[in-house]
Amino acid sequence: MKWEGERQSSNVEDRRAGGGGGRLGGRSIGLGGVAVALVAGWIFGINPLTILGLMEGGGGAPTTQQGPAAAPPATDRAAAFVSTVLADTEDVWRAQLRRGGAEYREPKLVLFRGAVGTACGTGQSAMGPFYCPGDQKVYIDLDFFDTLQQRLGAPGDFAQAYVIAHEVGHHVQNLLGISGKVDAMRGKVSEAQMNALSVRLELQADCLAGVWTHDSQQGKGWLEQGDVEEALNAASRIGDDTLQRQSQGTVVPESFTHGTSAQRVSWFKRGMTSGNMNDCNTFDARNL
């Protein structure tokens, strides 16, 4: 991916100097609880904090950041990469939403280590990247990219770009009111039905990441041979069936919250092929 020299976003907050702690809403979370949350909502969840909050019997009061955050150092190559990808998502989604008569409000992206306060509670690195609709921010511990390569078997810079684009896809869903409608169903439908809605939300975010890929490549032509395969591999590695098979040896479809590996790959490819966000309506799709 030929990203050097491209515009970097000014919407990146570097809170890595203030990392630390391991609590959620004032409650201690053990490694066992985090592991369950990772299986249930690993990596690209609507909000992994919700899972851990439910495990603890409900979340505490939202946690807010104190003081302004600095921009990342200009010499930080990993932060520069994230800033560059985020900038391109801003360009793509501003144009996409403008064509639909809507305004795009750019999200912030927060770099952190260990733990970080958010409007959704305290986020932890073990959750993987996540989006908080309460403050409209994407949160990433850059050490996750090592996990993506070494533990999940998904190397490559465009695999990392896919992670960012998926989380920004959740921001687009939030702006359009889609994620709010899904969240409003919580407690009104069964757990299995809620899981099914979550799957559709996640697959739509994968499709939106594909739409960004399409428009980004058309605008910049910065993808190199093998880049798309990196993203497809990452999508495949984090399917519910694959993660469950690796973690517990069995697959429980009714507990899926993100979709199978095949579904995640399929919806990413759909968005990438068409470049039309209207083709990402997973909620009306009869077959996922």
C-alpha positions in Angstrom: 0.0 0.0 0.0 1.7 3.2 -1.2 0.5 5.5 1.6 3.6 7.6 2.3 3.2 11.3 1.3 -0.6 11.3 1.4 -2.6 13.7 3.6 -2.8 12.8 7.3 -5.9 13.5 9.4 -5.8 16.1 12.2 -8.5 14.1 14.0 -6.0 11.7 15.8 -5.6 12.0 19.5 -2.6 10.5 21.1 -3.4 9.4 24.7 -0.7 6.7 24.9 1.2 8.5 27.6 -1.8 8.2 29.9 -2.5 4.5 29.5 -2.8 2.0 32.3 -5.4 0.6 34.6 -7.7 -2.3 34.0 -11.2 -1.4 35.2 -14.5 -1.0 33.6 -17.0 1.5 35.0 -15.2 1.2 38.4 -15.3 -2.6 38.4 -12.3 -4.9 38.0 -12.3 -7.1 34.9 -10.2 -10.3 35.0 -8.5 -12.0 32.1 -11.2 -14.6 32.0 -13.9 -12.0 31.5 -11.9 -10.3 28.8 -11.4 -13.6 27.0 -15.2 -14.3 26.9 -15.8 -10.8 25.6 -13.2 -11.4 22.9 -14.9 -14.6 21.7 -18.3 -13.0 21.8 -17.4 -9.7 20.2 -13.7 -9.9 19.2 -12.0 -7.1 17.4 -14.8 -5.3 15.5 -17.8 -5.3 17.8 -20.5 -2.8 17.9 -19.1 -2.0 21.3 -17.1 -4.6 23.3 -17.7 -2.5 26.4 -21.4 -3.5 26.3 -20.4 -7.2 26.5 -18.1 -6.6 29.5 -20.7 -4.3 31.1 -23.3 -7.0 30.9 -20.9 -9.5 32.4 -20.4 -7.2 35.4 -24.1 -6.7 35.9 -24.3 -3.4 34.1 -21.8 -0.6 33.3 -20.9 2.2 35.5 -21.1 5.9 34.7 -19.5 6.9 31.4 -15.9 7.9 31.8 -14.7 11.1 30.2 -11.2 12.2 29.2 -9.5 15.0 31.1 -7.5 17.6 29.3 -6.6 18.0 25.6 -4.8 15.2 23.8 -1.7 15.8 21.7 -1.2 14.8 18.1 1.1 11.8 17.6 4.8 12.5 17.0 5.7 13.1 13.3 8.3 10.4 13.6 5.8 7.7 14.6 5.4 5.6 11.5 2.5 3.5 12.7 0.6 6.6 13.9 1.3 8.2 10.5 -0.2 5.2 8.7 -3.3 5.3 10.8 -3.6 9.1 10.3 -3.3 8.6 6.6 -5.9 5.9 6.3 -8.3 7.9 8.5 -7.8 11.0 6.3 -8.8 9.0 3.3 -11.9 7.6 5.0 -12.9 11.3 5.6 -12.6 12.1 2.0 -14.5 9.1 0.8 -17.4 9.3 3.3 -17.7 13.0 2.9 -18.3 12.5 -0.9 -20.5 9.4 -0.4 -22.8 11.1 2.1 -22.9 14.3 0.1 -24.3 12.4 -2.9 -27.1 11.1 -0.6 -27.9 14.6 0.6 -26.3 14.1 4.1 -23.4 15.7 5.9 -20.4 13.7 7.1 -19.1 14.5 10.6 -15.6 13.3 11.0 -14.9 11.0 13.9 -11.9 11.3 16.1 -9.4 8.4 16.4 -7.8 7.8 19.8 -4.4 6.0 20.2 -4.1 4.5 23.6 -2.2 1.9 25.6 -3.6 -0.4 28.3 -6.9 1.4 29.1 -8.6 4.5 28.1 -11.6 6.5 29.3 -14.5 6.8 26.8 -18.1 8.0 26.8 -19.0 4.3 26.8 -16.9 3.4 29.9 -13.3 2.4 30.2 -11.9 0.6 27.2 -9.1 -1.9 27.4 -6.4 -3.0 24.9 -7.5 -6.6 25.2 -10.8 -5.7 23.6 -9.2 -4.8 20.3 -10.2 -1.7 18.3 -13.7 -0.4 19.0 -16.0 2.5 18.2 -17.9 4.4 20.9 -21.0 6.1 19.5 -21.3 8.2 22.7 -18.3 10.3 21.8 -18.1 9.3 18.1 -14.5 8.1 18.5 -12.6 5.1 17.2 -10.2 3.7 19.8 -7.0 1.7 18.8 -4.1 0.4 20.8 -1.4 0.1 18.0 -0.1 -3.1 19.6 -3.2 -4.8 18.3 -1.6 -4.8 14.8 1.0 -7.1 16.2 -1.7 -9.4 17.5 -3.4 -9.2 14.1 -0.3 -10.5 12.4 1.2 -12.9 14.9 -1.8 -14.3 16.7 -4.6 -14.1 14.1 -2.5 -14.7 11.1 -3.5 -11.6 9.2 -0.3 -9.6 8.3 0.0 -6.6 6.0 -0.7 -2.9 6.1 -4.0 -3.2 4.2 -5.2 -5.7 6.8 -4.6 -2.9 9.2 -6.4 -0.4 7.0 -9.4 -2.8 6.9 -9.6 -2.7 10.7 -9.7 1.1 10.6 -12.2 1.2 7.8 -14.5 -1.2 9.6 -14.6 0.9 12.7 -15.2 4.0 10.6 -18.1 2.0 9.0 -19.6 1.8 12.5 -19.4 5.6 12.7 -21.2 5.9 9.4 -23.9 3.6 10.7 -24.2 5.8 13.8 -24.5 9.0 11.7 -27.3 7.4 9.6 -29.2 6.2 12.7 -28.7 2.5 11.9 -26.8 1.5 15.0 -29.2 3.4 17.2 -32.2 1.5 15.9 -30.4 -1.8 16.5 -29.4 -0.8 20.0 -32.9 0.3 20.8 -34.0 -3.3 20.2 -31.9 -4.5 23.2 -34.2 -5.9 25.8 -37.2 -6.0 23.5 -36.2 -9.1 21.6 -34.6 -12.4 22.5 -30.9 -12.8 22.9 -30.8 -14.9 19.7 -32.6 -12.2 17.8 -30.3 -9.5 19.2 -27.3 -11.6 18.1 -28.8 -11.9 14.6 -29.3 -8.1 14.4 -25.7 -7.6 15.6 -24.5 -9.9 12.8 -26.3 -7.8 10.2 -24.8 -4.6 11.7 -21.3 -6.0 11.6 -21.6 -7.4 8.1 -22.8 -4.0 6.9 -19.7 -2.4 8.5 -17.6 -4.9 6.5 -19.5 -3.9 3.4 -18.9 -0.2 4.1 -15.2 -0.9 4.5 -15.4 -2.5 1.1 -17.1 0.7 -0.3 -14.2 2.7 1.1 -11.7 0.4 -0.5 -13.4 0.9 -3.9 -13.5 4.7 -3.8 -10.1 5.0 -2.2 -8.4 2.9 -4.9 -10.3 4.9 -7.6 -9.1 8.1 -6.1 -5.5 7.3 -5.2 -4.6 4.0 -6.9 -2.4 3.3 -3.9 -3.2 -0.4 -3.5 -0.4 -2.8 -4.5 -0.5 -6.5 -5.5 -1.7 -8.6 -2.6 -3.3 -5.7 -0.6 -6.9 -6.8 -1.2 -5.9 -10.3 -0.3 -4.6 -9.1 3.0 -8.0 -7.5 3.8 -9.9 -10.6 2.7 -7.7 -12.8 4.8 -8.2 -10.5 7.9 -12.0 -10.7 7.3 -11.8 -14.5 7.1 -9.7 -14.8 10.2 -12.2 -13.0 12.5 -15.4 -14.8 11.5 -17.4 -16.0 14.5 -17.1 -19.6 13.3 -13.3 -19.4 13.0 -12.8 -17.7 16.3 -15.1 -20.2 18.1 -13.5 -23.2 16.5 -10.1 -21.9 17.6 -11.1 -20.9 21.1 -13.5 -23.7 22.2 -13.3 -26.3 19.5 -17.0 -26.1 18.6 -19.2 -23.7 16.7 -22.5 -22.3 18.1 -24.3 -20.4 15.3 -27.0 -18.9 17.5 -24.3 -17.1 19.5 -22.7 -15.4 16.5 -22.5 -11.7 16.7 -20.4 -10.8 13.7 -21.0 -13.4 11.0 -19.1 -16.3 9.6 -15.7 -15.9 7.9 -17.4 -16.5 4.5 -20.1 -13.9 5.2 -17.6 -11.3 6.3 -15.5 -11.9 3.2 -18.6 -11.8 1.0 -20.0 -8.5 2.2 -16.6 -6.8 2.1 -16.2 -7.9 -1.5 -19.7 -6.7 -2.3 -19.0 -3.2 -1.1 -15.6 -3.2 -2.8 -17.0 -4.4 -6.1 -19.9 -1.9 -6.4 -18.6 1.1 -4.4 -22.3 1.8 -3.6 -23.3 2.0 0.0 -26.9 1.2 -1.0 -25.7 -2.3 -1.8 -24.8 -2.7 1.9 -28.3 -3.1 3.2 -27.8 -6.3 5.1 -31.0 -5.8 7.1 -33.2 -6.4 4.0 -31.0 -9.2 2.7 -32.8 -12.6 2.8 -29.5 -14.5 2.7 -26.4 -13.3 4.3 
